[in-house]
């Protein structure tokens, strides 16, 4: 008897008349929520998803994407990029809420590969519009993956890739430095002074954004 391949794996359903069980029937398999996580940062081609989730493997990734499409959560464009549907976009709040809960479980970043874009994405859900206040910023981040942060009208969005705007700011740092800045364990001026970060553009506004990240993280983690 041949060994089943990932594409042959049986789908285990709860079979319960319960909204949570129905949601887990779609999202509960390993890697599925992480695929959704990647798509929350914007459309991705299969190769981009594979690069972000290398240990998932192409067969399993294909299976997860197909099931998300069948459930109406994701769709594939004519150009070959996968994106969340309007129905899938509703997952932003609960998925990022789960990420907020996971902040208190983060391991030592020296022992794992950290994702600065995911820290920023979680912060976008955690930070209050009132705390963002009148900040206005277009920030492109290389840490080392390239992503961009936009702040307008008390709302913060995080997307993969370059910002696509002119006249914005650019931050370059290691993932550990980005995490330290977000938690407030290091200030931006200290990181720049030590060579751990460099900023082109509006340093003051970038620093203010991280101050607000730190205030949000302190509030969230104080209950952990």
Buried (B, 14 or more C-beta within 10 A) or exposed (E): EEEEEBEEEEEEEEEEEEEEEBBBBBBBBEBBBBBBBBBBBBBBBBEBBBEBBEEBBBEBBBBBBEBBBEBEBBBBEEEEBBBBBEEBBEBBEEBBEBBBEEBEEEEEBEEEEBBBBBBBBBBBBBBEEEBBEEBEBBBBBBBEBBBBBBBEEBEBBBBBBEBEEEEBBBBBBBBBBBBBBBBBEBBBEBBBEEEBBEBEBBBEBBBBBBBBBBBBBEEBEEEE
